[in-house]
Amino acid sequence: MIEPFSVDLNCDLGESYGAYKLGHDEAILPFVTSANIACGFHAGDPAVMKKTVRLALQHHVAIGAHPGLPDLVGFGRREMAISPEEAFDMTLYQIGALAGFVKAEGGTMHHVKPHGALYNMAAVTPALAEAIAEAVYRVNPELVLYGLAGSALIKAGQKIGLRTANEVFADRTYQPDGTLTSRRLPNALLSDPQEAIQQVIRMVKEGKVRAQSGADVAIRADTVCIHGDGAHAVEFAQQISAVLQREGVAIQTARPQPSA
């Protein structure tokens, strides 16, 4: 029997400051199944973390920690020369910070997804990926590790015994090796919502994405990232949710791959 298509929709949330300055967070939560909550290094603060956790629980959305590099000015998108030990320490620290709020609110943490430059560095640097995966495992081996589909981070998670979720991006373009086009380069983002939606449908149903070179790249889509900070973020979340369901794709929390 062929299993029906399903996918998780995740969104990076809590990336602001002050308990009442959450942007589109509350409006976007009804359309996603997983929330990646900033832990204070690249964005967020204790008040925002608490409020975002409460909102996610109210909407029955899976909660994940979204650890990043300690770079508030650059929003965690600038690479830093860090050692694997530093990657381990900062990941562990940030997971612990969010875990405190989740426990205090009576919830359970579901996953960890690194942010920005830390995410992209771990996608191609096995030593950093292994340090991050070890930090996640040490906190709780039941946590799911979200990482770029087919990346070193997914491999590191599976190697250590974590369940993993291969992540794809609705509004980013891809390179022939399956990595994301750097935001420093032209055409890194898909500005046309219809083009982004069609890219997602193809990744989920066909397991392929068209790279900027024009070549098709094999890809596994367990979870789709939709960014929540754009001017039309809520409309896009609503639209992609509706279109996926019309295409016969169930939207549900990620069914992760078991560890190797």
N, C-alpha and C positions, 0 to 999 in steps of 0.2 A: 504494500500500500504506500502511495506517495504521501508524505506528510504535507499538511497545508503550510503555506508560507506564513511566517510570523517574524516580527522584528520589534525590538525595543526602541523607543524614542527617548534620547537623553538630552538634557540641557544643562549648561553651566550656569549656576545661579548663586545668589548671595555675593555678587562681585561689586559691591558698593559699600558705602560707609554710612552709619547712622541707622537706627532701627526702622525709620520710616522712609528710607530712600532706597527702595528695592527695585526701582524701574519697572520692568514688565513681569517681574517674577510671579506675582500672584495671578496675573491674567494668563500666563503661559502654562501654569501647572496643570490645568484640566486637560491639556493636549499631549502631555508627555507621561512616560512611565518610570523614568529615573531622573533624579536630580543630583548633579555634582556640585557640592557646596564648597565655596572658597573657604580656606582655613586661616586667612590672615597674612600670608606671606606675599602673594601677588595682589590680593584684594580681600575685602571683607574685614570685619572686626567682630568682637564678641557679641555685640548687640545684633548685628546683622546675621551672624551665625545662628543665634537663638531664634530669631524671628523666622528665618528661612527654614530651619528644621521644623518649627511648628506648622508653617504653611505646607510643607511637604507631607507631614503626617496627616494634616486635615484633608489633603487631596489623595491620600493613600498612594503616594509616589515613593518608590524605592530611594533610599538616601545613600549617597556616596560621598566620601571625602575627595576634595579636588586640590591636592597639594601642588604648590608651585615653587619657583625660585624666589628668594627674598629680594624682590625688585618691584616695589610699589610704583615707582616712577615709570618704569617700562612695562607695567602690567604683566610681568613675568614672561614677556615675549622675547627678551634679549638673552642670548646664550651667555652662560658664565662658566668659567673653568673650575668645575668642582670635582672632587675626588669621589669614588664610590662610597667611601665612608661618610662623606658629607651628604651625599644623596640619601643614604640610609638614615642618617640622623634627622635631616629636615623632613623626610617623608614620615618617619615614625612620630616626630613631634606634632606634625599637622594632623595626622590621623587621630592621635590622642586628644588633641584639642577639640575636634569635632565630635569624637566619640563621647566626650563628657557631656556635651549638649544633647546628643541623641539619647543617651541613657537617662539624663535628667528629665527629658520630656516623655519618657516611657517608650521610646522607639528602639529599633534595631538597625544597625548599619549594614548595608547590603554590599557595597563595592567601594573601590578606590580607582580614581582616574586621574593621573597626573595632568598638570596644566601646561599649555604653552610650550616654551622652550624646553622645559624639563621633559615633557612628553615627547617632543621631537628628538631630543638628544637620546633619550632612552630607546627610541624606536630603532636607532642605528648603532648604538654603543652597548654591546653586551654586558660590559662590566657595570655600567650605570643601571641597566635594566635588571641585572641580577641583584644589585643592592636594593633597588626599589621593591622588587618582588620579595626579597627577604624581609624587609621592613613590614610589608603587608602581612606576610605569613606569620611573623613573630607576634603581631598584634592579635590576629585571629585567622587561622588557616581556612575558615569558612567564608571569608570575604572573597568577592569576585574581583579580579583585576581586569579593568578595561584598558585596552591599548590599541594602537593602530593595527589594523588587520594585517596579519602575517609578519608582524615586526619582531624585533629582538625582545621587546617587552612581553609580547604574547609567549614567545618561546621560553623566556626566563620564568614566567609565571607557571607554565606547564611543567617545567623542569623541577621546580621546587615543590610542586604538589598543589598549586592553586587552581581553581576553576577560572577560566578566562573568557572574556567577551571581545570578539574582534569588532573594532569600531570603524565605521566609515563616516564620511562627512557629506552633508547635503550640499553645502555651498562652497566647497573647496575643490580645486583642480588637482589632478594627479600626475606624477611623473611615471616613466616606463618601469621603474623599479618598485612601484607601489607606494612610494612616499608622497607626501603632500608637497605641492609647489610652495616654495618659500614665500611668505608674505612680502618679502623685499623685492620680489620679481613681479613683472606685469602678469595680469590674468591669473593671479593666485585665487581670486574669488569669483564665484558665479553670481552675477548681479541679477540675472533673469530668473525669477522664481519658478517658472515653468521648466526651464532648463535644469534647475536644481532638482525639481521633483522627478523629472524623467531620469536623471542620473541615479537617484535613489531607487526608483522602481527597477531599473536594470541591475543595479548592484544586488538588490534583495532577491529578485526573481530569476536572473540569469547568472549571477555570480561574476559579473564583468563590469569594468569601468573603462571608459575611453580616456587614455592618457593624452597629454598635450601634444605628444608626437603623432597622435592619430591611431596608435596601436591599442588594441584591447588588452587589458590586464586582468588576470583572474583575481577575484577578491571575495572574501567571506564577510557577510554583513549580519552580525548578531545584534548590533546596536547602531543606531544612526544619531549622530550629533547634529542638533539644530541650535544655532547660536541665539541667545535670548537678548542680545544687546543692540540689535538693529532697529531702525525706525519702524519697520514693518514686521518685527519678529513674531508678534502674536498672530497676525493675519497669516503669516507663512506657516506657523505651527498648526493652526486650524486647518489650513488648506492641505498641507502634506498629510495630516492625519486622515482627513476625509478622502483624499485621492487613494491613499494606500488601502484603506478599507474597501473602497469601490473596486480596487484591483484584486481583492480577495486576500489581502495581507492582514493577518491579525496583529494588533498592536498590544504587546504585553512585555512585562519585565523580561530582560534577557535570559534566554536559556543557554547558559554558558557551556563551553566545551570542558569536559573533565580533564584533569591533569593527565600527563602522559604516563 
